[in-house]
Amino acid sequence: MKVQRINMELPGPKAQALIARDARVVAPCYVRNYPFVMSHGSGAEVWDVDRNRFIDFVSGIAVCSTGHCHPEVVEAIRSAAGEFLHISSDYWHERQVQLGEFMDRIAPFGEPAMTFFCNSGTETVEGALKMARNITGRPRFIGFLGAFHGRTMGSLAFTSSKYTQQAGFFPAMPGVTHVPFPDPYRPLFAGADQGQAVLDYIEQLFRQNVPAKEVAAVLVEPIQGEGGYIVPPDGFLPGLRALCDRHGILMIADEVQSGAGRTGRWFASEHWGVRPDIITLAKGVGSGMPIGLIAGRRSLMEQLPPGSHGNTFGGNPICCAAALKTLELIEREYLANAGAMGQHLMRGLAALQTELPCIGDIRGRGLMIGIDLVTDRASRTAATDLCRALLHGAWRRGLLLLSCGASTMRLMPPLCVTQDLADEALQILGAALREAAGGKTGR
């Protein structure tokens, strides 16, 4: 497989010039892993301002679900933009109603659903927390270590994948108690079912520290994203659902990264047959347009009084048009493709794992795949330096990647990725990993 990718030493001159301009006028708090400056994209391929071509296995952090500039999404945006750009949630428009109807059809509640519209993932979490307090009249919450739910002050109170995310911002919203997230690869509880051990730990908290009758909701990622693409043991989420039911606690599934078909199902929680009470969605819902959705059981959502929550730009007609077309495309072809290409990538990664002992674990569902890099398989020690080297080595060869957790490389290409591009990405990944691990090099 020989494809022209990179034409020069990176970053190229135009990229260097734009990065220098950025440094003078853009806040420095953004984390940039390598100096990629985008010019344009199509499907799962992107080009930088110096005309170098890359395969995109980042998708704007799992946002560009239908790929870059899908013609049907672009046309839906153009058509909506020619009608009106904004009306606000004080009024009605058909695309917002249509999107609510679509969510009512696919939501995994086992009963009708209602949807609240906003602009981003962190807004969906903020809204879900407010709704849980309003509906239950309870003040406390349970969250999980390793979680990422956003950076505004309510969602930040739950975010704990890195201490740097909260450093300098204390106090965030009070009333959040963190518990471990069950990690089958790096178990915290020796000789135990990790999922059941965490559930037992929560019950112990209820007996000794946190009154269960004061807990409004448990907020959980069905598959942890930023925390390391950690897939919990099979019994954990059903057990958590049962725990919530025993104590009258709402279960909020944060599907901002794992939802909208990313795992080969509409929602990652469906892999375990779990029915949450509230689901938060954003990222891949709008193919890059800023939109977030809070879907909840109608029996709960209809308890919210007018004025208890609102949003100026939520349900924007352009974003709703993009979301409707995105969900249509996912349903029509990309749900199946995410499952098939996920299995294909997993097989390719398993072959690499037999060759490279630095690959400790491969996990995920659909096109939400994590490669856990280790210094050695026996100790399972995170190989953080290797992970950084792989990021840069893959980029220099024409593959965009992003890490998570301590040393996990995540693969999250657009759901439209083809087998040819998946194979090319595996070839680049293998070459970059061999070089980073001190082995032979190659393009």
C-alpha positions in Angstrom: 0.0 0.0 0.0 1.7 3.2 -1.2 -0.1 6.5 -0.8 1.4 9.9 -1.0 0.9 11.6 2.4 3.5 14.0 3.6 5.4 16.2 1.2 7.8 18.1 3.6 9.2 18.3 7.1 6.4 19.1 9.5 5.2 21.6 10.4 5.4 23.3 7.0 6.1 27.0 6.5 2.4 28.1 6.2 1.6 26.1 9.4 4.5 27.7 11.3 3.4 31.1 10.2 -0.3 30.6 11.3 0.8 29.1 14.7 3.0 32.2 15.3 0.0 34.4 14.6 -2.2 32.3 17.0 0.3 32.7 19.8 -0.2 36.4 19.8 -4.0 36.5 20.0 -5.4 33.2 21.2 -5.7 32.2 24.9 -2.9 29.7 25.8 -5.1 27.3 27.8 -5.8 25.1 24.8 -3.9 21.8 24.8 -2.3 21.2 21.3 -0.6 17.8 21.0 1.2 18.5 17.7 1.3 21.4 15.2 -1.4 20.4 12.7 -3.1 23.3 11.0 -6.1 22.3 9.0 -7.0 23.6 5.6 -9.9 21.3 4.5 -11.3 17.8 4.8 -13.4 15.2 3.0 -14.7 12.0 4.7 -11.9 10.6 6.9 -9.1 12.6 5.2 -7.9 16.0 5.9 -5.2 18.4 4.5 -3.1 21.0 6.3 -2.4 24.5 5.0 0.8 23.2 3.3 -1.2 20.6 1.3 0.0 17.5 3.4 -2.7 14.8 3.5 -3.6 13.0 6.7 -6.0 10.3 7.8 -8.2 11.6 10.6 -8.7 9.2 13.5 -9.6 12.0 15.9 -12.7 13.4 14.2 -12.6 16.6 16.2 -12.7 14.4 19.3 -15.4 12.1 18.1 -17.5 15.0 16.6 -17.3 14.6 12.8 -19.4 11.4 12.8 -20.3 11.6 9.1 -16.8 12.7 8.1 -15.7 16.1 7.0 -18.1 18.0 4.7 -20.5 15.2 4.0 -22.4 16.6 1.0 -25.8 15.8 2.4 -25.0 17.5 5.7 -23.6 20.5 3.9 -26.7 20.7 1.7 -29.0 20.5 4.8 -27.1 23.3 6.4 -27.2 25.5 3.3 -30.9 24.9 2.9 -31.7 25.8 6.5 -29.5 28.8 6.4 -31.5 30.2 3.5 -34.6 30.2 5.6 -33.7 31.7 9.0 -30.6 31.6 11.2 -32.1 31.9 14.7 -35.4 32.2 16.5 -34.7 31.2 20.1 -36.5 28.7 22.3 -39.2 31.3 23.1 -40.9 30.1 19.9 -41.3 27.0 17.8 -39.8 25.7 14.5 -40.3 22.4 12.7 -36.7 21.1 12.7 -36.5 21.3 16.4 -39.8 19.3 16.7 -38.5 16.8 14.1 -35.3 16.3 16.1 -37.3 15.7 19.3 -39.4 13.2 17.4 -36.3 11.3 16.2 -35.0 11.2 19.7 -38.3 9.9 21.0 -38.1 7.1 18.5 -34.5 5.9 19.3 -34.1 6.7 23.0 -33.6 3.5 25.0 -35.9 4.3 27.9 -38.7 1.8 27.2 -41.1 4.7 27.4 -41.6 8.0 25.5 -38.9 10.6 25.6 -38.6 14.3 25.7 -35.6 16.4 24.7 -34.0 19.7 25.8 -31.8 21.4 23.3 -28.5 23.2 24.0 -25.1 23.8 22.4 -22.4 21.5 23.8 -21.6 18.5 26.0 -20.9 20.4 29.1 -24.2 22.2 28.8 -26.0 19.0 28.5 -24.5 17.8 31.7 -25.2 21.0 33.5 -28.8 20.8 32.4 -29.2 17.2 33.4 -27.8 17.9 36.9 -30.3 20.8 37.3 -33.1 18.6 36.1 -32.2 15.8 38.5 -32.2 18.2 41.5 -35.5 19.8 40.4 -37.3 16.5 39.8 -36.0 14.6 42.9 -35.7 17.5 45.4 -32.4 15.9 46.4 -29.0 17.8 46.6 -26.3 15.1 46.2 -24.7 13.2 43.3 -22.3 10.3 42.7 -19.6 10.5 40.1 -16.7 8.4 39.1 -12.9 8.8 39.2 -11.5 9.0 35.7 -14.6 10.7 34.3 -14.8 13.6 32.0 -18.1 15.5 31.8 -17.0 19.0 30.8 -15.4 22.2 32.2 -18.2 24.5 33.4 -18.5 24.6 37.1 -21.2 22.0 37.6 -19.8 19.4 35.1 -16.3 20.2 36.3 -17.3 19.0 39.8 -17.6 15.5 38.3 -14.6 15.7 35.9 -11.7 13.8 37.4 -9.6 12.3 34.6 -6.7 14.6 35.4 -6.3 16.8 38.5 -5.2 19.7 36.2 -8.8 20.1 35.0 -9.9 21.2 38.5 -6.6 22.8 39.6 -7.1 26.5 40.3 -10.9 26.4 40.1 -11.9 25.1 43.6 -14.6 25.1 44.8 -16.8 23.7 42.0 -20.4 22.7 42.6 -20.7 21.0 46.0 -22.4 17.7 46.8 -20.5 15.4 44.5 -18.9 12.2 45.8 -16.5 10.3 43.6 -16.1 6.5 43.5 -13.8 4.3 41.5 -14.8 3.3 38.0 -14.3 -0.5 37.5 -11.2 -1.1 35.3 -10.8 -4.8 34.3 -7.3 -4.2 33.0 -5.9 -2.3 36.0 -8.1 -3.6 38.9 -8.3 -1.6 42.0 -9.9 -4.3 44.1 -7.8 -7.4 44.5 -9.3 -10.7 43.7 -12.8 -9.4 43.2 -15.4 -8.8 40.5 -14.4 -5.1 39.8 -17.9 -4.1 38.9 -19.5 -5.7 41.9 -16.8 -4.3 44.2 -17.6 -0.7 43.1 -21.3 -1.3 43.6 -20.5 -2.7 47.1 -18.4 0.4 47.8 -21.3 2.7 46.9 -23.6 0.8 49.2 -21.0 1.2 51.9 -20.9 4.9 51.3 -24.7 5.0 51.7 -24.4 3.3 55.0 -21.6 5.3 56.4 -21.2 8.7 54.7 -23.6 9.7 52.0 -27.4 9.3 52.8 -28.9 7.6 49.8 -32.1 9.5 50.3 -30.2 12.7 49.6 -28.7 11.5 46.3 -30.5 12.9 43.2 -28.5 11.0 40.5 -25.5 8.9 39.5 -23.7 10.4 36.5 -21.8 7.8 34.6 -20.1 7.3 31.2 -21.1 3.9 29.9 -17.6 3.7 28.5 -15.1 6.2 30.0 -13.7 8.5 27.4 -11.0 10.8 28.5 -10.3 8.5 31.4 -8.8 5.8 29.1 -11.5 4.3 26.9 -12.3 2.0 29.8 -15.0 -0.6 29.1 -16.6 -1.7 32.4 -17.2 -5.4 33.3 -20.5 -6.7 31.8 -22.4 -6.8 35.1 -21.6 -3.3 36.2 -24.0 -1.0 34.4 -27.0 -3.4 35.0 -26.0 -3.5 38.6 -25.7 0.2 38.8 -29.2 0.5 37.3 -30.5 -1.8 40.0 -28.8 0.1 42.7 -30.3 3.4 41.5 -33.8 1.7 41.5 -33.4 0.4 45.0 -32.7 3.9 46.4 -34.9 6.0 44.1 -31.9 7.6 42.4 -31.8 8.8 38.8 -29.3 7.3 36.4 -27.8 9.8 34.0 -25.8 8.3 31.2 -23.2 10.7 29.7 -23.2 9.6 26.1 -21.6 12.8 24.8 -18.6 10.8 23.3 -20.1 7.3 23.2 -23.5 8.1 21.7 -24.8 8.8 18.3 -23.7 5.5 16.8 -20.0 5.7 17.8 -20.0 2.3 19.4 -22.1 0.6 16.7 -25.3 1.2 18.7 -27.2 4.4 19.1 -26.1 4.5 22.7 -23.3 2.7 24.4 -25.5 1.8 27.3 -27.5 -0.4 24.9 -24.6 -2.9 24.8 -25.6 -3.9 28.3 -29.4 -3.6 27.9 -29.4 -0.7 30.4 -32.2 1.9 30.3 -31.0 5.2 31.9 -33.4 7.9 33.1 -31.6 10.8 31.3 -29.0 10.7 28.5 -26.7 13.6 27.5 -25.6 13.8 23.9 -23.4 16.2 21.9 -20.2 15.8 19.8 -21.2 13.5 17.0 -24.9 14.5 16.8 -24.3 17.4 14.5 -21.3 16.4 12.4 -19.4 19.4 13.7 -22.2 21.9 14.3 -22.5 22.9 17.9 -25.5 21.1 19.4 -26.3 19.2 22.6 -29.3 17.2 23.5 -30.7 16.1 26.9 -33.1 13.3 26.4 -35.1 12.0 29.3 -38.0 9.8 30.2 -41.2 11.8 29.4 -42.6 11.0 32.8 -39.6 12.8 34.4 -39.1 15.7 31.9 -42.8 16.7 32.0 -42.3 17.5 35.7 -40.0 20.5 34.8 -41.9 23.8 35.2 -41.7 26.5 32.6 -38.6 28.7 33.3 -36.8 26.1 35.3 -34.2 25.8 32.5 -33.6 27.5 29.2 -31.1 28.3 26.4 -30.9 31.1 23.9 -29.2 29.2 21.1 -30.3 25.7 21.9 -32.3 24.2 19.1 -30.8 26.5 16.5 -32.4 25.8 13.1 -29.0 25.3 11.3 -27.7 22.9 14.0 -31.0 21.0 14.0 -30.8 20.6 10.3 -27.3 19.2 10.6 -28.3 16.9 13.4 -31.4 15.6 11.5 -29.3 14.7 8.5 -26.5 13.3 10.6 -28.8 11.0 12.5 -30.5 9.9 9.2 -27.1 9.0 7.7 -26.1 7.1 10.8 -29.3 5.1 10.8 -29.1 4.5 7.1 -25.5 3.2 6.9 -23.1 4.3 9.5 -24.3 2.4 12.5 -23.6 -0.8 10.6 -20.3 0.6 9.3 -19.1 1.5 12.8 -19.7 -2.0 13.9 -18.0 -3.6 10.9 -15.0 -1.2 10.8 -14.6 -1.5 14.5 -14.2 -5.3 14.3 -11.8 -4.9 11.3 -9.6 -2.5 13.3 -9.7 -4.7 16.3 -8.4 -7.6 14.2 -5.6 -5.5 12.8 -4.6 -4.3 16.3 -4.7 -7.8 17.6 -2.1 -8.8 14.9 0.1 -5.8 15.9 -0.2 -6.8 19.6 1.3 -10.2 18.9 4.3 -8.4 17.4 4.7 -5.5 19.8 4.8 -6.2 23.6 4.2 -2.5 24.3 0.5 -3.0 23.4 -0.9 -4.1 26.7 -4.7 -4.0 26.1 -7.0 -3.3 23.2 -10.6 -2.4 24.2 -13.7 -0.7 23.0 -16.9 -1.0 21.1 -17.5 0.0 17.5 -15.3 2.9 16.5 -14.5 3.8 20.1 -11.2 1.9 20.5 -8.4 2.3 23.0 -4.8 0.9 22.7 -3.3 0.8 26.2 0.5 1.2 25.9 2.7 -0.3 28.7 6.3 -0.6 29.6 5.8 -4.3 30.0 2.8 -6.5 30.1 3.5 -8.1 33.4 3.4 -4.9 35.4 0.9 -3.1 33.1 2.8 0.1 33.9 1.6 3.0 31.7 4.1 3.9 29.0 3.4 7.7 29.0 6.6 8.7 27.0 5.9 6.0 24.4 2.4 7.3 24.0 3.6 10.9 23.4 6.2 9.6 20.9 3.5 7.6 19.1 1.3 10.7 18.7 4.1 12.6 17.0 5.4 9.7 15.0 2.0 9.0 13.6 1.4 12.7 12.8 4.7 12.9 10.9 3.6 9.9 8.8 0.1 11.3 8.1 -2.2 9.9 10.8 -4.0 12.1 13.3 -4.4 10.5 16.7 -5.3 11.6 20.3 -4.5 9.9 23.6 -6.5 9.6 26.8 -5.9 8.2 30.3 -2.3 7.7 31.3 -1.1 6.0 28.1 -4.0 5.0 25.9 -4.2 5.8 22.3 -7.8 6.2 21.1 -9.0 5.5 17.6 -12.2 7.4 16.8 -12.4 7.9 13.1 -15.5 9.2 11.4 -18.2 6.5 11.3 -18.0 6.6 7.5 -14.3 5.4 7.4 -13.6 2.9 4.7 -11.7 -0.4 5.0 -8.9 1.0 2.7 -8.4 4.0 5.0 -8.6 1.8 8.1 -5.9 -0.5 6.6 -3.7 2.5 5.7 -4.1 3.9 9.2 -3.1 0.5 10.7 0.0 0.5 8.5 1.0 4.0 9.7 0.2 3.2 13.3 2.4 0.0 13.2 5.4 1.9 11.6 5.1 4.7 14.1 4.8 2.4 17.1 7.8 0.3 16.0 9.9 3.5 15.8 8.6 4.9 19.1 9.3 1.5 20.8 12.9 1.5 19.4 12.4 -0.9 16.6 12.6 -0.6 12.9 11.3 2.5 11.1 9.3 2.8 7.9 6.8 5.0 6.1 
